[in-house]
């Protein structure tokens, strides 16, 4: 009888120990985070709890699947995605095989002050559509600043080769007709990936065409006419644009770079229009 009582007591103690061991553990679904209950959370010095301290991810979590599920919540209207992805891949290869080698050669054969002068000159030309669109958007202060930039950089900066306006506290402002359309409530429309130009949408593509036509009509400093006679001016402008653009394909190191670029572009345009 005594032996039976001892055996029952031992089984009871073992059962309590097992229950205490398994009670604080929550069931985990693969890919889902869990929070352990081993110790109660204590407030930080600011009085708030920090539940992320105990947050643990399942070791089997696939980072790519995690990114995919996150980006689905940040989706952008892209009915032409199949075509856009092919153009994106085309731009990737064009950049890798043509544009970046040209930029590297351009940097190799020209000193930095020459490159800075070329960039200043084309930026000065770009202030013409910037002024046009600032006026259309009824931005009086910005219109006055861009007008001052054009005057100072064209006259004092010798046609825009130097940028004294920035040193005088008048930074460059970027305004385009796509922003003007957005300012008046025109929706962005479907997302588009343009050959060479990169991410855009239907509204901004229309704005790009209008800005180009306006710059050609203005023919500021006779550059538009000169570019028709000397196409190397246009080629230099393309190389300079790529030289001054920091983005590099593949730099995000993600299989979902297309989705990320699409989302960032869409949100940045919203911010520029609301500015």
C-alpha positions as CSV (number, residue, x, y, z in Angstrom):
1,X,0.0,0.0,0.0
2,X,2.8,2.4,0.9
3,X,4.5,1.7,-2.4
4,X,1.4,2.6,-4.3
5,X,1.1,5.9,-2.4
6,X,4.7,6.7,-3.1
7,X,4.2,6.0,-6.8
8,X,1.0,8.1,-7.0
9,X,2.9,11.0,-5.3
10,X,5.8,10.8,-7.7
11,X,3.4,10.8,-10.7
12,X,1.6,13.9,-9.3
13,X,4.9,15.8,-8.8
14,X,6.1,14.9,-12.3
15,X,2.7,16.0,-13.8
16,X,2.9,19.4,-12.0
17,X,6.5,20.0,-13.3
18,X,5.5,19.1,-16.8
19,X,2.5,21.5,-16.7
20,X,4.7,24.3,-15.3
21,X,7.2,23.7,-18.1
22,X,4.7,23.8,-21.0
23,X,2.2,26.4,-19.7
24,X,4.1,29.7,-20.7
25,X,4.7,28.5,-24.3
26,X,2.2,29.5,-27.0
27,X,1.7,27.5,-30.1
28,X,3.6,28.9,-33.1
29,X,2.4,28.9,-36.7
30,X,5.3,28.9,-39.1
31,X,6.1,32.4,-40.2
32,X,4.2,34.1,-37.3
33,X,5.9,36.0,-34.5
34,X,5.5,34.9,-30.9
35,X,5.9,36.6,-27.5
36,X,7.2,34.5,-24.7
37,X,5.5,34.7,-21.3
38,X,8.6,33.8,-19.2
39,X,8.7,37.2,-17.4
40,X,6.2,40.0,-17.1
41,X,7.0,43.2,-19.0
42,X,8.2,46.1,-16.9
43,X,7.7,49.7,-18.0
44,X,10.7,51.6,-19.4
45,X,12.1,54.8,-18.0
46,X,9.5,56.8,-20.0
47,X,6.7,54.8,-18.5
48,X,5.8,52.8,-21.6
49,X,6.0,49.0,-22.2
50,X,8.3,47.6,-24.9
51,X,6.7,44.4,-26.0
52,X,9.1,44.1,-28.9
53,X,11.9,43.1,-26.4
54,X,10.4,39.7,-26.2
55,X,9.4,39.4,-29.8
56,X,10.8,36.3,-31.5
57,X,10.4,35.1,-35.1
58,X,10.1,31.5,-36.1
59,X,13.5,30.3,-37.4
60,X,11.7,28.9,-40.4
61,X,10.5,32.4,-41.5
62,X,11.3,33.0,-45.2
63,X,12.5,36.6,-45.5
64,X,11.3,36.8,-49.2
65,X,7.8,35.7,-48.2
66,X,7.8,38.2,-45.4
67,X,8.7,41.0,-47.9
68,X,6.1,39.8,-50.4
69,X,3.3,39.8,-47.8
70,X,4.4,43.3,-46.6
71,X,4.5,44.8,-50.1
72,X,1.1,43.4,-51.0
73,X,-0.3,45.9,-48.4
74,X,1.6,48.7,-50.2
75,X,0.2,47.8,-53.6
76,X,0.0,50.3,-56.5
77,X,-2.5,50.3,-59.4
78,X,-0.4,48.6,-62.1
79,X,-2.6,46.9,-64.7
80,X,0.3,46.8,-67.2
81,X,2.7,45.1,-64.8
82,X,3.8,42.4,-67.2
83,X,4.9,45.0,-69.8
84,X,6.3,47.3,-67.1
85,X,8.5,44.5,-65.7
86,X,9.9,43.8,-69.1
87,X,10.7,47.5,-69.6
88,X,12.2,47.6,-66.1
89,X,14.5,44.7,-67.1
90,X,15.4,46.5,-70.3
91,X,16.3,49.7,-68.4
92,X,18.4,47.6,-66.0
93,X,20.5,46.2,-68.9
94,X,20.6,49.5,-70.7
95,X,22.0,51.1,-67.5
96,X,24.4,48.3,-66.9
97,X,25.8,48.0,-70.5
98,X,25.5,51.5,-71.9
99,X,24.7,54.4,-69.5
100,X,26.9,53.5,-66.5
101,X,30.0,52.8,-68.7
102,X,29.4,56.2,-70.4
103,X,29.1,57.9,-67.0
104,X,32.3,56.2,-65.9
105,X,34.1,57.3,-69.0
106,X,32.7,60.8,-68.6
107,X,34.1,61.0,-65.1
108,X,37.4,59.6,-66.2
109,X,38.0,62.2,-69.0
110,X,36.6,65.3,-67.4
111,X,37.6,67.1,-64.2
112,X,35.1,67.6,-61.4
113,X,34.7,71.4,-62.1
114,X,33.8,70.7,-65.7
115,X,31.1,68.2,-64.7
116,X,29.8,70.7,-62.1
117,X,29.5,73.3,-64.8
118,X,27.7,71.0,-67.2
119,X,25.2,70.1,-64.5
120,X,24.7,73.7,-63.5
121,X,24.1,74.7,-67.1
122,X,21.4,72.0,-67.7
123,X,19.8,72.8,-64.3
124,X,19.5,76.4,-65.4
125,X,17.7,75.3,-68.5
126,X,15.4,73.2,-66.3
127,X,14.4,76.2,-64.3
128,X,12.4,77.4,-67.3
129,X,9.7,74.7,-67.0
130,X,10.1,74.9,-63.2
131,X,9.0,78.6,-63.4
132,X,6.2,77.9,-65.8
133,X,4.7,75.2,-63.5
134,X,5.2,77.3,-60.4
135,X,3.1,80.1,-61.9
136,X,0.4,77.6,-63.0
137,X,0.2,76.3,-59.4
138,X,-0.2,79.8,-58.1
139,X,3.0,79.5,-56.0
140,X,3.9,83.2,-55.9
141,X,6.9,82.9,-53.6
142,X,8.4,80.0,-55.4
143,X,7.9,81.6,-58.8
144,X,9.8,84.7,-57.6
145,X,12.6,82.5,-56.3
146,X,12.9,80.6,-59.6
147,X,12.9,83.9,-61.5
148,X,15.7,85.2,-59.3
149,X,17.6,82.0,-59.9
150,X,17.3,82.3,-63.7
151,X,18.5,85.9,-63.6
152,X,21.4,85.4,-61.2
153,X,22.7,82.2,-62.8
154,X,22.3,83.3,-66.4
155,X,23.9,86.7,-65.9
156,X,26.3,86.3,-63.0
157,X,26.8,82.6,-63.6
158,X,27.7,83.0,-67.3
159,X,24.8,81.2,-68.8
160,X,24.3,78.9,-65.9
161,X,27.8,77.4,-65.8
162,X,28.0,78.5,-62.1
163,X,25.3,78.5,-59.5
164,X,25.6,81.7,-57.5
165,X,21.9,81.7,-56.6
166,X,22.3,78.6,-54.3
167,X,25.1,80.3,-52.5
168,X,22.9,83.4,-52.1
169,X,20.3,81.2,-50.3
170,X,18.0,80.5,-53.3
171,X,18.0,76.7,-53.7
172,X,16.8,75.0,-56.8
173,X,13.1,74.0,-56.8
174,X,11.7,71.2,-58.9
175,X,8.3,71.7,-60.5
176,X,6.9,69.8,-63.5
177,X,3.6,69.6,-65.4
178,X,2.8,66.3,-63.8
179,X,2.8,68.1,-60.4
180,X,0.7,70.8,-61.9
181,X,-1.9,68.3,-63.1
182,X,-1.9,66.7,-59.6
183,X,-2.3,70.1,-58.0
184,X,-5.6,70.5,-59.9
185,X,-6.8,67.1,-58.9
186,X,-5.9,65.0,-61.9
187,X,-5.5,61.4,-60.7
188,X,-2.2,59.7,-61.4
189,X,-3.7,56.8,-63.4
190,X,-1.9,53.5,-64.0
191,X,1.7,53.1,-63.1
192,X,4.1,53.1,-66.1
193,X,7.7,52.1,-66.5
194,X,9.1,54.2,-69.3
195,X,12.1,53.1,-71.4
196,X,15.2,55.1,-70.4
197,X,13.2,57.5,-68.2
198,X,12.2,55.0,-65.5
199,X,9.1,55.0,-63.2
200,X,6.2,57.2,-64.1
201,X,2.4,57.1,-64.4
202,X,-0.1,58.2,-67.1
203,X,-0.4,61.7,-65.6
204,X,3.3,62.3,-65.2
205,X,4.1,60.9,-68.6
206,X,1.7,63.5,-70.1
207,X,3.4,66.1,-68.0
208,X,6.8,65.0,-69.3
209,X,5.7,65.6,-72.9
210,X,4.2,69.0,-72.1
211,X,7.4,70.1,-70.3
212,X,9.5,69.0,-73.2
213,X,7.3,70.9,-75.7
214,X,7.4,74.0,-73.5
215,X,11.2,73.9,-73.2
216,X,11.5,73.5,-77.0
217,X,9.1,76.5,-77.6
218,X,10.9,78.7,-75.1
219,X,14.3,77.9,-76.7
220,X,16.1,79.4,-73.7
221,X,19.6,80.5,-74.6
222,X,19.0,79.0,-78.1
223,X,19.8,75.5,-76.7
224,X,16.8,73.8,-78.2
225,X,17.7,74.9,-81.8
226,X,21.4,74.1,-81.2
227,X,20.5,70.6,-80.0
228,X,18.8,69.9,-83.3
229,X,21.9,70.9,-85.2
230,X,24.3,69.2,-82.7
231,X,22.7,66.1,-81.2
232,X,25.8,65.6,-79.0
233,X,24.3,68.3,-76.8
234,X,21.3,66.1,-76.1
235,X,23.6,63.1,-75.6
236,X,25.6,65.1,-73.1
237,X,22.4,66.0,-71.3
238,X,21.4,62.3,-71.0
239,X,24.9,61.4,-69.6
240,X,24.8,64.3,-67.1
241,X,21.3,63.3,-66.0
242,X,22.5,59.8,-65.3
243,X,25.6,61.1,-63.6
244,X,23.6,63.2,-61.2
245,X,21.0,60.5,-60.4
246,X,22.1,58.4,-57.5
247,X,19.8,55.4,-58.0
248,X,21.5,52.2,-59.2
249,X,19.5,49.2,-60.3
250,X,20.1,46.3,-57.9
251,X,21.2,48.5,-55.0
252,X,18.2,47.5,-52.9
253,X,19.4,43.9,-52.9
254,X,15.9,42.6,-52.9
255,X,14.0,40.3,-55.3
256,X,11.1,42.8,-54.9
257,X,13.0,45.9,-56.1
258,X,10.4,46.5,-58.8
259,X,7.6,46.7,-56.2
260,X,9.7,48.9,-53.9
261,X,10.6,51.4,-56.6
262,X,7.0,51.5,-57.7
263,X,5.8,52.3,-54.2
264,X,8.5,54.8,-53.4
265,X,7.9,56.7,-56.6
266,X,4.1,56.8,-56.1
267,X,4.4,58.1,-52.6
268,X,7.1,60.6,-53.4
269,X,5.0,62.1,-56.1
270,X,2.1,62.5,-53.7
271,X,4.4,64.4,-51.3
272,X,5.8,66.7,-54.1
273,X,2.2,67.6,-55.2
274,X,1.2,68.3,-51.6
275,X,4.3,70.5,-51.0
